[in-house]
Amino acid sequence: MQNLYDYHAWANEQMLGHILQQFPDVFTKPATGPFSSIARTFEHIYEVDKIWFSRMAGKNLPPADGAEFTDVQQAKEAFNSLSKQISSFLRREPHGNKMICYKDLEGNSFQNTLSELVTHIVNHGTSHRGNIVVMLREAGYRSCPTDYIYFLRR
């Protein structure tokens, strides 16, 4: 469970670092896809990570302030801070089979194991990083490898 989450944090860091070093101006430019820009896609990943972390920790949902990243560095800092909090939580909660009861945004009650929720966070992030790869390619830029195997090989 910790390893999977570490992969998610690493993959976000890899992609943000790549964009920052190679072409930071593309971050906020309009793009086609499920979100209007790469920045908005990372804002979505971040917001969803916050919501799931709140549920895992048994807290009320975070305020719906909505993340707004004006540049890549700001996104990197926000993800780094949240990733540290989630990693610390997971180190204190080593039992992946712990049942988490939560409500979705419409107020419906659900329960899943902690391990299932971590897996969901990772899959959600992977899906949207794939969207970002397409956005980069359509803008004429190359992406960077963020596949799980690259994380394991590092």
Backbone torsions as a table, in degrees:
resi	resn	phi	psi	omega
1	MET	NA	-47.1	178.9
2	GLN	-64.4	-41.5	-179.8
3	ASN	-62.2	-42.8	178.4
4	LEU	-62.9	-43.5	179.3
5	TYR	-65.8	-39.5	177.8
6	ASP	-59.8	-37.0	175.6
7	TYR	-60.7	-47.3	179.9
8	HIS	-57.0	-48.2	179.8
9	ALA	-62.9	-42.9	178.5
10	TRP	-61.7	-45.9	-177.4
11	ALA	-63.5	-41.3	176.1
12	ASN	-62.3	-44.3	179.7
13	GLU	-62.7	-42.8	178.7
14	GLN	-58.9	-49.9	-176.3
15	MET	-65.9	-45.7	179.2
16	LEU	-64.6	-41.4	178.5
17	GLY	-63.5	-40.3	178.3
18	HIS	-61.3	-47.7	-179.5
19	ILE	-64.1	-43.1	-179.6
20	LEU	-60.8	-43.0	-177.3
21	GLN	-76.9	-33.8	-171.6
22	GLN	-96.8	-43.7	-172.3
23	PHE	-160.1	67.8	-175.2
24	PRO	-61.5	-24.2	-178.0
25	ASP	-67.7	-22.6	-178.8
26	VAL	-73.0	-17.4	-174.2
27	PHE	-56.2	-44.7	-175.8
28	THR	-104.3	0.2	179.9
29	LYS	-70.8	146.0	177.7
30	PRO	-57.8	141.1	-179.6
31	ALA	-142.1	160.1	175.3
32	THR	-94.7	151.4	-179.6
33	GLY	141.2	-165.8	-178.6
34	PRO	-66.8	-21.5	178.0
35	PHE	-127.4	158.8	-171.6
36	SER	-78.5	-10.0	179.2
37	SER	-163.3	167.3	174.6
38	ILE	-64.1	-39.5	178.1
39	ALA	-58.2	-46.4	-178.9
40	ARG	-64.4	-33.3	177.6
41	THR	-66.4	-44.5	177.3
42	PHE	-67.2	-33.9	175.6
43	GLU	-60.5	-42.0	178.8
44	HIS	-63.6	-47.5	178.9
45	ILE	-57.0	-46.2	-178.2
46	TYR	-62.7	-47.2	-179.2
47	GLU	-60.9	-43.2	-179.7
48	VAL	-67.9	-40.4	175.7
49	ASP	-57.8	-43.0	179.0
50	LYS	-62.2	-43.1	179.9
51	ILE	-62.3	-47.9	-179.0
52	TRP	-66.7	-36.5	177.1
53	PHE	-63.6	-41.7	177.6
54	SER	-58.9	-44.0	178.8
55	ARG	-64.7	-44.0	-179.3
56	MET	-61.8	-37.1	-177.3
57	ALA	-83.1	-1.9	178.1
58	GLY	73.8	25.6	-179.2
59	LYS	-105.2	166.9	173.1
60	ASN	-64.8	156.0	179.0
61	LEU	-59.6	146.2	178.9
62	PRO	-64.1	155.6	178.3
63	PRO	-58.3	144.9	-178.1
64	ALA	-81.9	55.4	-179.6
65	ASP	-77.3	-22.0	179.0
66	GLY	68.9	118.8	177.7
67	ALA	-70.2	141.1	173.9
68	GLU	-134.1	107.5	-179.7
69	PHE	-95.9	116.4	180.0
70	THR	-86.9	-17.9	175.8
71	ASP	-154.7	168.9	-174.8
72	VAL	-64.8	-40.9	-178.5
73	GLN	-60.2	-40.7	178.0
74	GLN	-61.4	-42.4	178.0
75	ALA	-63.6	-44.8	179.5
76	LYS	-57.4	-44.6	-178.9
77	GLU	-65.3	-41.9	179.6
78	ALA	-64.5	-46.8	179.3
79	PHE	-63.9	-40.4	179.6
80	ASN	-60.7	-45.0	179.7
81	SER	-63.6	-48.0	-179.8
82	LEU	-64.8	-41.4	179.9
83	SER	-61.0	-39.5	177.5
84	LYS	-62.6	-42.0	178.9
85	GLN	-63.7	-45.5	-178.5
86	ILE	-67.2	-42.9	178.3
87	SER	-60.8	-43.0	178.2
88	SER	-62.0	-43.5	177.2
89	PHE	-59.6	-46.7	-177.9
90	LEU	-65.4	-32.2	176.5
91	ARG	-67.4	-32.2	178.7
92	ARG	-82.0	-18.6	-178.5
93	GLU	-119.5	71.0	-173.3
94	PRO	-74.5	-5.9	-175.6
95	HIS	-92.4	99.3	-178.1
96	GLY	-66.4	-19.1	-179.5
97	ASN	-87.3	3.2	177.0
98	LYS	-61.6	129.6	-178.3
99	MET	-82.6	130.7	179.2
100	ILE	-111.9	121.9	176.3
101	CYS	-100.7	133.0	-176.1
102	TYR	-154.5	169.6	175.6
103	LYS	-117.1	143.1	175.4
104	ASP	-78.4	-178.3	-175.4
105	LEU	-66.4	-18.1	177.2
106	GLU	-93.3	-1.1	178.3
107	GLY	92.9	4.9	177.7
108	ASN	-76.5	137.6	-178.7
109	SER	-87.0	139.7	178.1
110	PHE	-142.9	166.8	171.2
111	GLN	-146.8	138.5	176.8
112	ASN	-146.0	161.7	175.5
113	THR	-74.6	157.7	176.8
114	LEU	-56.9	-42.7	179.2
115	SER	-60.2	-40.1	177.7
116	GLU	-64.5	-38.6	179.7
117	LEU	-68.8	-39.5	176.5
118	VAL	-63.3	-42.9	178.2
119	THR	-61.0	-39.4	177.8
120	HIS	-62.9	-45.4	178.8
121	ILE	-56.8	-46.2	-178.3
122	VAL	-63.5	-47.5	-180.0
123	ASN	-63.8	-40.1	178.8
124	HIS	-61.0	-46.8	179.3
125	GLY	-63.4	-41.0	179.2
126	THR	-61.8	-42.9	179.6
127	SER	-59.0	-47.1	-176.7
128	HIS	-77.1	-26.9	172.0
129	ARG	-65.8	-31.7	173.3
130	GLY	-62.3	-39.6	174.7
131	ASN	-59.6	-39.7	-178.4
132	ILE	-67.0	-37.7	176.4
133	VAL	-57.6	-45.6	179.1
134	VAL	-63.6	-43.4	178.8
135	MET	-59.7	-42.5	178.2
136	LEU	-63.5	-46.3	-179.7
137	ARG	-61.7	-41.8	179.5
138	GLU	-66.4	-24.9	176.8
139	ALA	-86.8	-1.5	177.9
140	GLY	90.8	17.5	-178.0
141	TYR	-115.7	156.5	175.8
142	ARG	-90.9	152.1	176.2
143	SER	-93.7	-168.9	175.8
144	CYS	-128.9	157.0	-179.1
145	PRO	-72.0	127.1	175.9
146	THR	-129.1	14.9	179.0
147	ASP	-64.6	152.0	-177.8
148	TYR	-55.5	-37.6	-178.3
149	ILE	-62.5	-33.9	178.0
150	TYR	-68.8	-35.3	175.3
151	PHE	-63.0	-44.5	-179.0
152	LEU	-65.9	-32.1	-177.2
153	ARG	-80.2	-13.5	-173.8
154	ARG	-67.5	NA	NA
